[in-house]
Amino acid sequence: MSDQTVDHMDGPPAVFACPAITVLTKRADFVRCSKAQRFGTKGIHLQARKRHADETADGIRVGFTCSKKVGNAVARNRAKRRLREVARLVLKDHGRDGWDYVLVGRFETTAALPFTQLQSDLIRALDKVHT
């Protein structure tokens, strides 16, 4: 048996690589986003809000949700996986520091649309809520 250790792994990490992006976990954060700015595209519904100065969190925070209208558990999980990947790729360049975003999956389209269209949908939605 050898005493070799692995210092690092090759390839991209399985989770968000950008430390400025954190994931929303509390229901209250999701509710606050649902009452703020919204913009819908064919593949994604985006809810976004700028955090107040007295809130302690910094960086970009993002949450993901899919209702049962999207489909069974397999369909919802697939849609959320795609949303997570789109957010990982797009938010580092187009998201703004101090904002919370919630990406909501759409019935039969989030899981079926080409990935490049989901990316352009999110970029367009971010541009709309930031103007």
The first five atom37 places (N, CA, C, CB, O) and aatype in JSON, in Angstrom:
{
  "aatype": [12, 15, 3, 5, 16, 19, 3, 8, 12, 3, 7, 14, 14, 0, 19, 13, 0, 4, 14, 0, 9, 16, 19, 10, 16, 11, 1, 0, 3, 13, 19, 1, 4, 15, 11, 0, 5, 1, 13, 7, 16, 11, 7, 9, 8, 10, 5, 0, 1, 11, 1, 8, 0, 3, 6, 16, 0, 3, 7, 9, 1, 19, 7, 13, 16, 4, 15, 11, 11, 19, 7, 2, 0, 19, 0, 1, 2, 1, 0, 11, 1, 1, 10, 1, 6, 19, 0, 1, 10, 19, 10, 11, 3, 8, 7, 1, 3, 7, 17, 3, 18, 19, 10, 19, 7, 1, 13, 6, 16, 16, 0, 0, 10, 14, 13, 16, 5, 10, 5, 15, 3, 10, 9, 1, 0, 10, 3, 11, 19, 8, 16],
  "atom_mask": [
    [1, 1, 1, 1, 1],
    [1, 1, 1, 1, 1],
    [1, 1, 1, 1, 1],
    [1, 1, 1, 1, 1],
    [1, 1, 1, 1, 1],
    [1, 1, 1, 1, 1],
    [1, 1, 1, 1, 1],
    [1, 1, 1, 1, 1],
    [1, 1, 1, 1, 1],
    [1, 1, 1, 1, 1],
    [1, 1, 1, 0, 1],
    [1, 1, 1, 1, 1],
    [1, 1, 1, 1, 1],
    [1, 1, 1, 1, 1],
    [1, 1, 1, 1, 1],
    [1, 1, 1, 1, 1],
    [1, 1, 1, 1, 1],
    [1, 1, 1, 1, 1],
    [1, 1, 1, 1, 1],
    [1, 1, 1, 1, 1],
    [1, 1, 1, 1, 1],
    [1, 1, 1, 1, 1],
    [1, 1, 1, 1, 1],
    [1, 1, 1, 1, 1],
    [1, 1, 1, 1, 1],
    [1, 1, 1, 1, 1],
    [1, 1, 1, 1, 1],
    [1, 1, 1, 1, 1],
    [1, 1, 1, 1, 1],
    [1, 1, 1, 1, 1],
    [1, 1, 1, 1, 1],
    [1, 1, 1, 1, 1],
    [1, 1, 1, 1, 1],
    [1, 1, 1, 1, 1],
    [1, 1, 1, 1, 1],
    [1, 1, 1, 1, 1],
    [1, 1, 1, 1, 1],
    [1, 1, 1, 1, 1],
    [1, 1, 1, 1, 1],
    [1, 1, 1, 0, 1],
    [1, 1, 1, 1, 1],
    [1, 1, 1, 1, 1],
    [1, 1, 1, 0, 1],
    [1, 1, 1, 1, 1],
    [1, 1, 1, 1, 1],
    [1, 1, 1, 1, 1],
    [1, 1, 1, 1, 1],
    [1, 1, 1, 1, 1],
    [1, 1, 1, 1, 1],
    [1, 1, 1, 1, 1],
    [1, 1, 1, 1, 1],
    [1, 1, 1, 1, 1],
    [1, 1, 1, 1, 1],
    [1, 1, 1, 1, 1],
    [1, 1, 1, 1, 1],
    [1, 1, 1, 1, 1],
    [1, 1, 1, 1, 1],
    [1, 1, 1, 1, 1],
    [1, 1, 1, 0, 1],
    [1, 1, 1, 1, 1],
    [1, 1, 1, 1, 1],
    [1, 1, 1, 1, 1],
    [1, 1, 1, 0, 1],
    [1, 1, 1, 1, 1],
    [1, 1, 1, 1, 1],
    [1, 1, 1, 1, 1],
    [1, 1, 1, 1, 1],
    [1, 1, 1, 1, 1],
    [1, 1, 1, 1, 1],
    [1, 1, 1, 1, 1],
    [1, 1, 1, 0, 1],
    [1, 1, 1, 1, 1],
    [1, 1, 1, 1, 1],
    [1, 1, 1, 1, 1],
    [1, 1, 1, 1, 1],
    [1, 1, 1, 1, 1],
    [1, 1, 1, 1, 1],
    [1, 1, 1, 1, 1],
    [1, 1, 1, 1, 1],
    [1, 1, 1, 1, 1],
    [1, 1, 1, 1, 1],
    [1, 1, 1, 1, 1],
    [1, 1, 1, 1, 1],
    [1, 1, 1, 1, 1],
    [1, 1, 1, 1, 1],
    [1, 1, 1, 1, 1],
    [1, 1, 1, 1, 1],
    [1, 1, 1, 1, 1],
    [1, 1, 1, 1, 1],
    [1, 1, 1, 1, 1],
    [1, 1, 1, 1, 1],
    [1, 1, 1, 1, 1],
    [1, 1, 1, 1, 1],
    [1, 1, 1, 1, 1],
    [1, 1, 1, 0, 1],
    [1, 1, 1, 1, 1],
    [1, 1, 1, 1, 1],
    [1, 1, 1, 0, 1],
    [1, 1, 1, 1, 1],
    [1, 1, 1, 1, 1],
    [1, 1, 1, 1, 1],
    [1, 1, 1, 1, 1],
    [1, 1, 1, 1, 1],
    [1, 1, 1, 1, 1],
    [1, 1, 1, 0, 1],
    [1, 1, 1, 1, 1],
    [1, 1, 1, 1, 1],
    [1, 1, 1, 1, 1],
    [1, 1, 1, 1, 1],
    [1, 1, 1, 1, 1],
    [1, 1, 1, 1, 1],
    [1, 1, 1, 1, 1],
    [1, 1, 1, 1, 1],
    [1, 1, 1, 1, 1],
    [1, 1, 1, 1, 1],
    [1, 1, 1, 1, 1],
    [1, 1, 1, 1, 1],
    [1, 1, 1, 1, 1],
    [1, 1, 1, 1, 1],
    [1, 1, 1, 1, 1],
    [1, 1, 1, 1, 1],
    [1, 1, 1, 1, 1],
    [1, 1, 1, 1, 1],
    [1, 1, 1, 1, 1],
    [1, 1, 1, 1, 1],
    [1, 1, 1, 1, 1],
    [1, 1, 1, 1, 1],
    [1, 1, 1, 1, 1],
    [1, 1, 1, 1, 1],
    [1, 1, 1, 1, 1],
    [1, 1, 1, 1, 1]
  ],
  "atom_positions": [
    [[0.85, -1.17, 0.0], [0.0, 0.0, 0.0], [0.89, 1.24, 0.0], [-0.96, 0.0, 1.22], [1.84, 1.33, 0.79]],
    [[0.59, 2.18, -0.89], [1.43, 3.36, -0.98], [0.84, 4.5, -0.17], [1.61, 3.78, -2.44], [-0.35, 4.51, 0.13]],
    [[1.68, 5.45, 0.18], [1.25, 6.6, 0.97], [1.08, 7.84, 0.09], [2.26, 6.88, 2.08], [1.45, 8.95, 0.49]],
    [[0.53, 7.65, -1.09], [0.34, 8.78, -1.98], [-0.93, 9.53, -1.58], [0.26, 8.32, -3.45], [-1.94, 8.93, -1.22]],
    [[-0.86, 10.84, -1.65], [-2.03, 11.67, -1.38], [-2.31, 12.54, -2.59], [-1.84, 12.53, -0.11], [-1.41, 12.85, -3.37]],
    [[-3.53, 12.93, -2.73], [-3.92, 13.8, -3.83], [-4.02, 15.22, -3.28], [-5.27, 13.34, -4.48], [-4.82, 15.49, -2.38]],
    [[-3.21, 16.12, -3.83], [-3.23, 17.51, -3.38], [-4.39, 18.28, -3.98], [-1.93, 18.18, -3.73], [-4.98, 19.12, -3.31]],
    [[-4.73, 18.0, -5.22], [-5.82, 18.7, -5.88], [-6.4, 17.8, -6.96], [-5.35, 20.06, -6.47], [-5.77, 16.83, -7.39]],
    [[-7.6, 18.16, -7.39], [-8.25, 17.38, -8.44], [-8.15, 18.15, -9.75], [-9.73, 17.08, -8.08], [-8.23, 19.38, -9.76]],
    [[-7.99, 17.44, -10.84], [-7.97, 18.07, -12.15], [-9.39, 18.27, -12.62], [-7.16, 17.23, -13.16], [-10.28, 17.49, -12.28]],
    [[-9.62, 19.31, -13.41], [-10.94, 19.58, -13.97], [-11.71, 20.56, -13.12], [0.0, 0.0, 0.0], [-11.28, 20.96, -12.04]],
    [[-12.88, 20.95, -13.63], [-13.68, 21.95, -12.92], [-14.31, 21.37, -11.66], [-14.77, 22.51, -13.84], [-14.6, 20.18, -11.61]],
    [[-14.53, 22.2, -10.66], [-15.16, 21.72, -9.43], [-16.64, 21.42, -9.68], [-15.01, 22.76, -8.3], [-17.23, 21.94, -10.62]],
    [[-17.23, 20.58, -8.84], [-18.62, 20.18, -8.99], [-19.58, 21.22, -8.43], [-18.85, 18.84, -8.31], [-20.78, 21.16, -8.69]],
    [[-19.08, 22.17, -7.67], [-19.92, 23.21, -7.08], [-19.45, 24.57, -7.58], [-19.89, 23.16, -5.53], [-18.49, 24.65, -8.35]],
    [[-20.11, 25.63, -7.15], [-19.74, 26.96, -7.57], [-18.27, 27.23, -7.28], [-20.62, 28.01, -6.89], [-17.82, 27.05, -6.15]],
    [[-17.54, 27.64, -8.29], [-16.12, 27.93, -8.12], [-15.9, 29.35, -7.63], [-15.38, 27.7, -9.42], [-14.87, 29.64, -7.02]],
    [[-16.84, 30.22, -7.89], [-16.7, 31.62, -7.52], [-17.13, 31.8, -6.06], [-17.53, 32.53, -8.46], [-18.28, 31.53, -5.74]],
    [[-16.23, 32.24, -5.18], [-16.6, 32.37, -3.77], [-17.62, 33.46, -3.51], [-15.38, 32.62, -2.96], [-18.24, 33.48, -2.45]],
    [[-17.8, 34.39, -4.46], [-18.74, 35.48, -4.26], [-20.19, 35.04, -4.46], [-18.42, 36.63, -5.2], [-21.1, 35.79, -4.13]],
    [[-20.42, 33.83, -4.98], [-21.77, 33.33, -5.21], [-22.09, 32.3, -4.15], [-21.92, 32.72, -6.64], [-21.39, 31.3, -4.01]],
    [[-23.17, 32.56, -3.41], [-23.64, 31.6, -2.42], [-25.08, 31.21, -2.74], [-23.54, 32.18, -0.98], [-25.75, 31.9, -3.51]],
    [[-25.53, 30.12, -2.18], [-26.85, 29.58, -2.48], [-27.83, 29.97, -1.38], [-26.8, 28.05, -2.64], [-27.53, 29.85, -0.19]],
    [[-29.01, 30.44, -1.8], [-30.08, 30.75, -0.84], [-30.64, 29.45, -0.29], [-31.21, 31.6, -1.52], [-30.87, 28.5, -1.03]],
    [[-30.85, 29.4, 1.02], [-31.42, 28.21, 1.63], [-32.64, 28.49, 2.49], [-30.38, 27.53, 2.47], [-33.45, 27.59, 2.73]],
    [[-32.8, 29.73, 2.94], [-33.9, 30.05, 3.85], [-35.13, 30.51, 3.07], [-33.47, 31.14, 4.85], [-35.03, 31.28, 2.12]],
    [[-36.28, 30.03, 3.5], [-37.53, 30.36, 2.84], [-37.79, 31.86, 2.83], [-38.68, 29.65, 3.52], [-38.32, 32.39, 1.85]],
    [[-37.42, 32.54, 3.89], [-37.63, 33.99, 3.98], [-36.91, 34.73, 2.84], [-37.14, 34.52, 5.34], [-37.44, 35.71, 2.32]],
    [[-35.73, 34.26, 2.46], [-35.0, 34.88, 1.35], [-35.73, 34.67, 0.03], [-33.58, 34.32, 1.26], [-35.79, 35.58, -0.8]],
    [[-36.29, 33.48, -0.17], [-37.05, 33.19, -1.38], [-38.3, 34.06, -1.44], [-37.43, 31.71, -1.43], [-38.66, 34.57, -2.5]],
    [[-38.97, 34.23, -0.3], [-40.2, 35.04, -0.25], [-39.88, 36.5, -0.55], [-40.87, 34.91, 1.14], [-40.62, 37.15, -1.28]],
    [[-38.78, 37.02, 0.01], [-38.4, 38.4, -0.27], [-38.12, 38.61, -1.76], [-37.17, 38.8, 0.55], [-38.48, 39.64, -2.32]],
    [[-37.49, 37.64, -2.39], [-37.23, 37.74, -3.83], [-38.52, 37.68, -4.65], [-36.28, 36.63, -4.28], [-38.64, 38.34, -5.68]],
    [[-39.47, 36.89, -4.19], [-40.71, 36.75, -4.95], [-41.52, 38.04, -4.96], [-41.56, 35.61, -4.39], [-42.36, 38.24, -5.84]],
    [[-41.28, 38.91, -3.98], [-42.01, 40.17, -3.9], [-41.27, 41.32, -4.57], [-42.28, 40.52, -2.45], [-41.74, 42.46, -4.55]],
    [[-40.12, 41.05, -5.15], [-39.3, 42.11, -5.76], [-39.46, 42.06, -7.28], [-37.8, 41.95, -5.36], [-40.53, 41.71, -7.79]],
    [[-38.42, 42.43, -8.0], [-38.47, 42.48, -9.45], [-38.55, 41.08, -10.05], [-37.26, 43.22, -10.01], [-37.95, 40.13, -9.54]],
    [[-39.3, 40.98, -11.15], [-39.46, 39.69, -11.82], [-39.36, 39.89, -13.33], [-40.81, 39.02, -11.45], [-39.75, 40.93, -13.86]],
    [[-38.84, 38.88, -14.0], [-38.85, 38.89, -15.45], [-38.87, 37.45, -15.93], [-37.61, 39.65, -16.02], [-38.09, 36.62, -15.47]],
    [[-39.76, 37.16, -16.86], [-39.9, 35.81, -17.39], [-39.44, 35.72, -18.82], [0.0, 0.0, 0.0], [-39.67, 36.62, -19.63]],
    [[-38.8, 34.62, -19.13], [-38.42, 34.29, -20.5], [-39.04, 32.94, -20.82], [-36.85, 34.28, -20.69], [-39.75, 32.36, -19.99]],
    [[-38.77, 32.45, -21.99], [-39.35, 31.16, -22.38], [-38.88, 30.02, -21.47], [-39.01, 30.85, -23.84], [-39.66, 29.13, -21.14]],
    [[-37.62, 30.04, -21.09], [-37.07, 28.92, -20.34], [-36.89, 29.15, -18.85], [0.0, 0.0, 0.0], [-36.79, 28.19, -18.09]],
    [[-36.84, 30.43, -18.42], [-36.53, 30.74, -17.01], [-37.4, 31.89, -16.55], [-35.02, 31.08, -16.84], [-37.66, 32.84, -17.3]],
    [[-37.85, 31.8, -15.33], [-38.48, 32.95, -14.67], [-37.49, 33.42, -13.61], [-39.91, 32.58, -14.04], [-37.09, 32.64, -12.74]],
    [[-37.11, 34.7, -13.68], [-36.11, 35.25, -12.76], [-36.78, 36.19, -11.78], [-34.99, 35.98, -13.53], [-37.55, 37.07, -12.16]],
    [[-36.47, 36.01, -10.51], [-36.88, 36.93, -9.45], [-35.58, 37.5, -8.88], [-37.77, 36.22, -8.33], [-34.65, 36.76, -8.58]],
    [[-35.54, 38.83, -8.73], [-34.29, 39.45, -8.27], [-34.59, 40.62, -7.34], [-33.45, 39.93, -9.47], [-35.6, 41.31, -7.5]],
    [[-33.71, 40.82, -6.37], [-33.84, 41.98, -5.48], [-32.46, 42.41, -5.03], [-34.74, 41.65, -4.27], [-31.55, 41.6, -4.83]],
    [[-32.33, 43.71, -4.86], [-31.1, 44.27, -4.3], [-31.25, 44.25, -2.79], [-30.83, 45.73, -4.84], [-32.25, 44.72, -2.24]],
    [[-30.23, 43.7, -2.11], [-30.28, 43.63, -0.65], [-30.08, 45.01, -0.04], [-29.21, 42.66, -0.12], [-29.41, 45.86, -0.62]],
    [[-30.67, 45.22, 1.12], [-30.52, 46.48, 1.85], [-29.13, 46.55, 2.47], [-31.61, 46.62, 2.93], [-28.47, 45.52, 2.66]],
    [[-28.71, 47.74, 2.79], [-27.37, 47.95, 3.35], [-27.21, 47.29, 4.72], [-27.07, 49.44, 3.46], [-26.1, 46.94, 5.11]],
    [[-28.32, 47.12, 5.47], [-28.21, 46.54, 6.8], [-28.15, 45.02, 6.79], [-29.37, 46.99, 7.64], [-27.96, 44.41, 7.85]],
    [[-28.3, 44.39, 5.64], [-28.2, 42.92, 5.56], [-26.72, 42.54, 5.53], [-28.95, 42.37, 4.3], [-25.92, 43.18, 4.85]],
    [[-26.37, 41.49, 6.26], [-24.97, 41.14, 6.45], [-24.36, 40.38, 5.27], [-24.82, 40.31, 7.68], [-23.14, 40.42, 5.1]],
    [[-25.16, 39.72, 4.47], [-24.61, 38.91, 3.38], [-23.97, 39.8, 2.32], [-25.7, 38.03, 2.75], [-24.48, 40.89, 2.03]],
    [[-22.86, 39.33, 1.75], [-22.24, 40.06, 0.67], [-22.03, 39.12, -0.5], [-20.89, 40.69, 1.12], [-22.14, 37.9, -0.35]],
    [[-21.75, 39.67, -1.66], [-21.62, 38.87, -2.86], [-22.97, 38.62, -3.5], [0.0, 0.0, 0.0], [-23.96, 39.26, -3.17]],
    [[-23.0, 37.67, -4.42], [-24.22, 37.29, -5.12], [-24.8, 36.06, -4.44], [-23.95, 37.02, -6.63], [-24.08, 35.11, -4.13]],
    [[-26.11, 36.09, -4.2], [-26.79, 34.91, -3.66], [-27.83, 34.45, -4.69], [-27.46, 35.21, -2.27], [-28.5, 35.28, -5.3]],
    [[-27.95, 33.15, -4.87], [-28.87, 32.61, -5.86], [-29.6, 31.4, -5.3], [-28.12, 32.24, -7.16], [-29.02, 30.6, -4.56]],
    [[-30.87, 31.28, -5.66], [-31.69, 30.14, -5.26], [-32.35, 29.54, -6.49], [0.0, 0.0, 0.0], [-32.48, 30.19, -7.52]],
    [[-32.77, 28.29, -6.37], [-33.37, 27.57, -7.49], [-34.64, 26.88, -7.01], [-32.37, 26.53, -8.09], [-34.68, 26.33, -5.91]],
    [[-35.68, 26.93, -7.83], [-36.9, 26.26, -7.46], [-37.67, 25.82, -8.7], [-37.77, 27.17, -6.6], [-37.61, 26.45, -9.76]],
    [[-38.38, 24.73, -8.55], [-39.27, 24.21, -9.59], [-40.5, 23.66, -8.88], [-38.57, 23.11, -10.47], [-40.38, 22.87, -7.96]],
    [[-41.67, 24.09, -9.32], [-42.9, 23.59, -8.7], [-43.26, 22.23, -9.29], [-44.07, 24.6, -8.9], [-42.62, 21.76, -10.23]],
    [[-44.26, 21.62, -8.74], [-44.71, 20.32, -9.24], [-45.32, 20.43, -10.64], [-45.71, 19.71, -8.29], [-45.51, 19.41, -11.31]],
    [[-45.62, 21.64, -11.07], [-46.11, 21.83, -12.44], [-45.06, 21.46, -13.46], [-46.55, 23.28, -12.64], [-45.38, 21.1, -14.6]],
    [[-43.78, 21.54, -13.08], [-42.69, 21.2, -13.98], [-42.7, 19.71, -14.3], [-41.34, 21.61, -13.38], [-42.3, 19.32, -15.4]],
    [[-43.15, 18.89, -13.38], [-43.21, 17.46, -13.61], [-42.92, 16.68, -12.34], [0.0, 0.0, 0.0], [-42.98, 17.21, -11.24]],
    [[-42.61, 15.42, -12.53], [-42.29, 14.58, -11.38], [-40.91, 14.94, -10.83], [-42.35, 13.08, -11.76], [-40.26, 15.86, -11.33]],
    [[-40.45, 14.22, -9.82], [-39.19, 14.55, -9.16], [-38.0, 14.49, -10.13], [-38.95, 13.6, -8.01], [-37.08, 15.31, -10.03]],
    [[-38.02, 13.55, -11.04], [-36.93, 13.43, -12.0], [-36.87, 14.67, -12.89], [-37.1, 12.15, -12.85], [-35.79, 15.21, -13.13]],
    [[-38.01, 15.12, -13.38], [-38.07, 16.3, -14.25], [-37.67, 17.56, -13.49], [-39.47, 16.47, -14.84], [-36.95, 18.41, -14.03]],
    [[-38.13, 17.69, -12.25], [-37.78, 18.87, -11.45], [-36.29, 18.91, -11.16], [-38.56, 18.88, -10.13], [-35.66, 19.96, -11.26]],
    [[-35.71, 17.78, -10.81], [-34.28, 17.73, -10.51], [-33.44, 18.02, -11.75], [-33.9, 16.37, -9.94], [-32.41, 18.69, -11.66]],
    [[-33.87, 17.52, -12.9], [-33.14, 17.8, -14.14], [-33.19, 19.29, -14.45], [-33.72, 16.98, -15.31], [-32.18, 19.88, -14.82]],
    [[-34.37, 19.89, -14.3], [-34.51, 21.33, -14.55], [-33.63, 22.13, -13.59], [-35.98, 21.76, -14.42], [-32.97, 23.08, -14.01]],
    [[-33.6, 21.76, -12.31], [-32.78, 22.48, -11.34], [-31.29, 22.31, -11.6], [-33.11, 22.01, -9.92], [-30.51, 23.24, -11.39]],
    [[-30.88, 21.14, -12.06], [-29.47, 20.93, -12.41], [-29.06, 21.87, -13.55], [-29.22, 19.45, -12.82], [-27.98, 22.45, -13.53]],
    [[-29.94, 22.0, -14.54], [-29.66, 22.89, -15.65], [-29.63, 24.35, -15.19], [-30.7, 22.71, -16.77], [-28.79, 25.13, -15.63]],
    [[-30.54, 24.72, -14.3], [-30.55, 26.08, -13.78], [-29.28, 26.38, -13.0], [-31.78, 26.3, -12.88], [-28.71, 27.46, -13.13]],
    [[-28.82, 25.42, -12.2], [-27.59, 25.62, -11.43], [-26.4, 25.85, -12.36], [-27.32, 24.41, -10.53], [-25.56, 26.72, -12.1]],
    [[-26.32, 25.08, -13.43], [-25.19, 25.21, -14.34], [-25.26, 26.54, -15.1], [-25.16, 24.04, -15.33], [-24.24, 27.2, -15.29]],
    [[-26.44, 26.93, -15.53], [-26.59, 28.21, -16.22], [-26.19, 29.35, -15.28], [-28.06, 28.41, -16.71], [-25.47, 30.26, -15.69]],
    [[-26.63, 29.29, -14.02], [-26.28, 30.33, -13.06], [-24.78, 30.37, -12.82], [-27.02, 30.11, -11.74], [-24.2, 31.45, -12.71]],
    [[-24.16, 29.23, -12.73], [-22.71, 29.17, -12.49], [-21.94, 29.85, -13.62], [-22.24, 27.71, -12.34], [-20.96, 30.54, -13.38]],
    [[-22.4, 29.65, -14.84], [-21.7, 30.21, -15.99], [-22.01, 31.68, -16.23], [-22.05, 29.42, -17.22], [-21.14, 32.43, -16.66]],
    [[-23.25, 32.11, -15.95], [-23.68, 33.45, -16.34], [-23.52, 34.47, -15.22], [-25.12, 33.41, -16.78], [-23.12, 35.6, -15.48]],
    [[-23.82, 34.1, -13.98], [-23.85, 35.09, -12.9], [-22.49, 35.71, -12.59], [-24.4, 34.47, -11.67], [-22.43, 36.85, -12.14]],
    [[-21.43, 34.98, -12.8], [-20.11, 35.55, -12.5], [-19.8, 36.75, -13.38], [-19.03, 34.49, -12.66], [-19.03, 37.63, -12.99]],
    [[-20.39, 36.8, -14.59], [-20.15, 37.92, -15.49], [-21.29, 38.94, -15.52], [-19.91, 37.4, -16.89], [-21.05, 40.13, -15.7]],
    [[-22.52, 38.48, -15.34], [-23.68, 39.35, -15.52], [-24.43, 39.66, -14.22], [-24.62, 38.73, -16.5], [-25.27, 40.55, -14.2]],
    [[-24.15, 38.93, -13.15], [-24.79, 39.19, -11.87], [-24.14, 40.39, -11.18], [0.0, 0.0, 0.0], [-23.01, 40.76, -11.5]],
    [[-24.86, 40.97, -10.25], [-24.33, 42.13, -9.53], [-24.16, 41.81, -8.06], [-25.26, 43.34, -9.7], [-24.98, 41.12, -7.44]],
    [[-23.08, 42.33, -7.52], [-22.78, 42.16, -6.1], [-23.87, 42.82, -5.26], [-21.38, 42.75, -5.76], [-24.31, 43.93, -5.57]],
    [[-24.31, 42.14, -4.21], [-25.35, 42.69, -3.35], [-26.76, 42.38, -3.8], [0.0, 0.0, 0.0], [-27.72, 42.97, -3.29]],
    [[-26.92, 41.47, -4.73], [-28.24, 41.08, -5.24], [-28.53, 39.63, -4.89], [-28.33, 41.3, -6.76], [-27.62, 38.8, -4.79]],
    [[-29.83, 39.34, -4.71], [-30.33, 37.97, -4.57], [-31.11, 37.63, -5.83], [-31.23, 37.81, -3.28], [-31.89, 38.44, -6.33]],
    [[-30.9, 36.41, -6.33], [-31.61, 35.95, -7.52], [-32.25, 34.61, -7.21], [-30.66, 35.84, -8.74], [-31.66, 33.77, -6.53]],
    [[-33.47, 34.41, -7.71], [-34.12, 33.1, -7.66], [-34.47, 32.72, -9.08], [-35.4, 33.12, -6.73], [-35.16, 33.47, -9.77]],
    [[-34.0, 31.56, -9.52], [-34.3, 31.06, -10.84], [-35.39, 30.01, -10.71], [-33.03, 30.47, -11.53], [-35.24, 29.03, -9.97]],
    [[-36.49, 30.21, -11.41], [-37.64, 29.32, -11.34], [-37.75, 28.57, -12.66], [-38.96, 30.1, -11.02], [-37.76, 29.18, -13.73]],
    [[-37.83, 27.24, -12.56], [-37.96, 26.42, -13.76], [-39.36, 26.51, -14.35], [0.0, 0.0, 0.0], [-40.34, 26.71, -13.63]],
    [[-39.45, 26.36, -15.65], [-40.72, 26.43, -16.36], [-41.16, 25.05, -16.84], [-40.61, 27.39, -17.56], [-40.34, 24.17, -17.11]],
    [[-42.46, 24.88, -16.92], [-43.08, 23.61, -17.33], [-42.59, 23.19, -18.71], [-44.63, 23.74, -17.32], [-42.77, 23.92, -19.69]],
    [[-41.97, 22.03, -18.8], [-41.52, 21.37, -20.02], [-40.51, 22.13, -20.86], [-42.69, 21.07, -20.85], [-40.07, 21.61, -21.88]],
    [[-40.13, 23.35, -20.48], [-39.19, 24.07, -21.32], [-37.8, 24.17, -20.73], [-39.71, 25.45, -21.59], [-36.81, 24.12, -21.46]],
    [[-37.69, 24.3, -19.42], [-36.37, 24.44, -18.81], [-35.51, 23.2, -19.08], [-36.5, 24.66, -17.28], [-34.31, 23.32, -19.34]],
    [[-36.12, 22.05, -19.02], [-35.37, 20.81, -19.24], [-35.18, 20.49, -20.72], [-36.07, 19.65, -18.56], [-34.31, 19.69, -21.06]],
    [[-35.98, 21.1, -21.6], [-35.95, 20.71, -23.0], [-35.24, 21.71, -23.92], [-37.34, 20.51, -23.49], [-34.76, 21.33, -24.98]],
    [[-35.16, 22.97, -23.53], [-34.53, 23.98, -24.4], [-33.04, 23.73, -24.56], [-34.76, 25.38, -23.83], [-32.41, 23.16, -23.67]],
    [[-32.48, 24.14, -25.69], [-31.02, 24.05, -25.84], [-30.33, 24.89, -24.76], [-30.58, 24.53, -27.25], [-30.83, 25.94, -24.36]],
    [[-29.2, 24.4, -24.29], [-28.51, 25.04, -23.18], [-28.1, 26.47, -23.5], [-27.29, 24.24, -22.79], [-28.15, 27.34, -22.63]],
    [[-27.69, 26.72, -24.72], [-27.3, 28.09, -25.11], [-28.48, 29.05, -25.04], [-26.71, 28.09, -26.52], [-28.3, 30.22, -24.72]],
    [[-29.68, 28.56, -25.33], [-30.85, 29.43, -25.23], [-31.16, 29.75, -23.77], [-32.07, 28.78, -25.9], [-31.56, 30.87, -23.45]],
    [[-30.97, 28.76, -22.86], [-31.16, 29.04, -21.43], [-30.17, 30.11, -20.97], [-30.98, 27.75, -20.6], [-30.53, 30.99, -20.19]],
    [[-28.94, 30.03, -21.43], [-27.95, 31.04, -21.06], [-28.35, 32.42, -21.56], [-26.57, 30.66, -21.61], [-28.27, 33.39, -20.82]],
    [[-28.78, 32.51, -22.8], [-29.17, 33.82, -23.34], [-30.44, 34.32, -22.67], [-29.37, 33.74, -24.86], [-30.61, 35.53, -22.51]],
    [[-31.36, 33.42, -22.28], [-32.56, 33.82, -21.54], [-32.19, 34.45, -20.2], [-33.49, 32.6, -21.32], [-32.75, 35.47, -19.82]],
    [[-31.24, 33.84, -19.49], [-30.84, 34.38, -18.19], [-30.12, 35.72, -18.36], [-29.93, 33.37, -17.46], [-30.34, 36.64, -17.57]],
    [[-29.28, 35.84, -19.36], [-28.59, 37.11, -19.59], [-29.6, 38.22, -19.9], [-27.58, 36.97, -20.75], [-29.48, 39.33, -19.39]],
    [[-30.58, 37.91, -20.74], [-31.61, 38.9, -21.08], [-32.43, 39.28, -19.86], [-32.54, 38.37, -22.18], [-32.73, 40.46, -19.66]],
    [[-32.79, 38.3, -19.04], [-33.56, 38.58, -17.83], [-32.76, 39.43, -16.85], [-33.99, 37.26, -17.16], [-33.31, 40.35, -16.25]],
    [[-31.48, 39.14, -16.69], [-30.63, 39.94, -15.79], [-30.52, 41.37, -16.29], [-29.23, 39.31, -15.68], [-30.57, 42.31, -15.49]],
    [[-30.37, 41.55, -17.59], [-30.31, 42.91, -18.15], [-31.59, 43.67, -17.87], [-30.03, 42.86, -19.66], [-31.55, 44.86, -17.58]],
    [[-32.74, 43.0, -17.97], [-34.02, 43.66, -17.74], [-34.21, 44.07, -16.28], [-35.15, 42.74, -18.16], [-34.68, 45.17, -16.01]],
    [[-33.84, 43.2, -15.34], [-34.06, 43.55, -13.93], [-33.05, 44.59, -13.44], [-33.99, 42.29, -13.06], [-33.31, 45.27, -12.45]],
    [[-31.91, 44.71, -14.09], [-30.91, 45.68, -13.69], [-31.12, 47.06, -14.31], [-29.55, 45.18, -14.04], [-30.42, 48.0, -13.94]],
    [[-32.06, 47.19, -15.24], [-32.3, 48.51, -15.84], [-33.39, 49.25, -15.12], [-32.66, 48.37, -17.31], [-33.73, 50.37, -15.49]]
  ]
}
